[in-house]
Amino acid sequence: MATQDIKDLSESATALDLTDTYLVIDTIQDAYTRTYAGGHPYIVKAVGGEYQVYPVKANEAHTALVQEDYPIIFTDGTEVFYTARTTIDPYNFAYPQAEEVGLDKERAVLRAFLAFVADEFQFGGSAPYQVFLVDGEAIVDGDTTVTVTP
């Protein structure tokens, strides 16, 4: 699968399998929220028919991506849970938000990811971002930029 825009993909009628797919957020640098410019990768894992989305970061040698321990999104039966209120409201703590899955669990995960991104990579209403679905292996170089090899 080539790089596709998640907003477009979440509205399409094509069948989706998100297992082991990278979701990458391209951002500009913002010193106030400590957001670096470049790609912020997340990986989707499937466990027992349920999805989990984890942040990934570079290993110490900057040669590969390593999955972090706790998911930012997970599904459980008919609900999808995602982390909300992370940086958009700095005066309150983050909390888990629950939404009904509906008929399509994959699209519910994508919608939850878009909601997470809108909160995580915005402070107020000013930080632009682009959301891309990337299928392939991501390698991180020493400058913390993500290059994707299809």
C-alpha positions in Angstrom: 0.0 0.0 0.0 1.4 3.4 -0.9 1.2 6.4 1.3 -2.4 7.5 1.7 -4.1 10.3 3.6 -6.0 8.9 6.6 -8.9 11.3 6.3 -9.5 10.2 2.8 -9.0 6.5 3.7 -11.4 6.7 6.7 -14.1 7.9 4.3 -13.5 5.4 1.5 -15.4 2.1 1.0 -12.3 0.0 0.5 -11.6 -2.9 2.9 -8.8 -2.2 5.4 -6.4 -4.2 7.4 -4.4 -2.0 9.7 -2.2 -4.7 11.2 1.5 -3.7 11.4 0.8 -0.5 9.6 2.6 2.8 10.5 0.6 6.0 11.0 3.0 8.9 10.6 2.3 12.5 11.6 4.4 15.3 9.9 4.7 18.4 12.1 6.5 21.7 12.1 8.7 22.6 15.0 7.2 24.2 18.1 9.4 25.1 21.0 6.6 25.8 23.4 5.1 22.3 23.2 8.5 20.7 22.5 7.3 19.3 19.2 10.1 18.5 16.8 9.7 19.0 13.0 9.4 15.8 11.0 7.6 12.5 11.3 6.0 11.1 14.5 5.4 7.4 13.8 2.9 5.1 15.5 2.3 1.4 14.8 -1.0 -0.5 14.7 -0.9 -4.0 16.2 -3.7 -6.6 16.2 -4.2 -8.7 19.3 -7.0 -11.3 19.4 -9.2 -9.4 17.0 -8.6 -6.0 18.7 -6.4 -3.2 17.6 -3.8 -1.3 19.6 -1.9 1.8 18.4 1.6 2.4 20.0 4.0 5.3 19.6 7.4 4.3 18.3 10.7 5.9 18.8 14.3 5.5 17.6 16.5 3.0 19.4 19.7 4.4 20.9 21.7 3.7 17.7 19.1 5.4 15.6 18.9 2.4 13.3 15.4 1.1 13.9 12.0 2.0 15.5 11.1 0.6 18.9 7.5 0.3 20.1 6.7 2.0 23.4 5.0 0.1 26.2 1.6 1.7 26.4 -0.9 2.2 23.6 -2.5 5.6 22.8 -5.5 3.8 21.2 -7.1 0.4 21.7 -10.3 -1.3 20.9 -12.3 -3.5 23.3 -15.4 -5.1 21.8 -17.7 -2.4 20.7 -15.7 0.6 22.0 -12.5 2.3 20.9 -10.5 4.2 23.6 -8.0 6.9 22.9 -5.9 9.4 24.9 -7.5 12.8 25.0 -6.6 16.2 26.3 -2.8 15.8 26.0 -1.4 19.2 25.0 -4.4 21.2 23.7 -5.4 22.0 27.3 -2.2 22.2 29.4 -4.0 22.9 32.6 -5.8 19.6 32.8 -4.6 16.0 32.8 -4.9 13.6 29.9 -7.7 11.0 30.1 -9.0 8.1 28.1 -11.9 8.9 25.8 -14.3 6.1 24.7 -16.3 6.0 21.5 -18.6 3.4 20.0 -16.9 1.4 17.2 -20.0 1.0 15.0 -19.8 -1.4 12.0 -16.1 -0.9 11.1 -13.4 -1.3 13.7 -10.6 -0.2 11.4 -12.3 3.1 10.5 -13.1 3.6 14.2 -9.3 3.3 14.9 -8.5 5.8 12.2 -11.1 8.3 13.5 -9.7 7.9 17.1 -6.2 8.5 15.7 -7.3 11.7 14.0 -9.0 12.8 17.3 -5.8 12.0 19.2 -3.6 13.9 16.6 -5.9 16.9 16.7 -5.3 17.1 20.4 -1.7 16.0 20.7 -0.2 18.2 17.9 -2.2 21.4 18.4 -1.9 24.0 21.1 -4.9 26.1 20.8 -5.8 26.2 17.1 -2.5 27.1 15.5 -0.3 24.0 14.8 -0.8 22.6 11.3 -0.2 18.9 10.7 -0.7 16.3 8.0 -1.8 12.7 8.6 -0.5 9.9 6.4 -1.0 6.1 6.5 2.3 4.5 5.7 2.8 0.8 5.0 6.4 -0.4 5.0 9.4 -0.3 7.3 10.4 3.0 8.8 14.0 3.8 9.5 15.0 6.7 11.7 18.3 8.5 11.0 20.4 10.6 13.4 18.4 13.7 12.6 15.2 12.2 13.9 13.6 12.3 10.4 11.6 9.3 9.3 12.2 7.8 5.9 9.9 5.1 4.7 10.9 2.3 2.3 7.9 0.8 0.6 
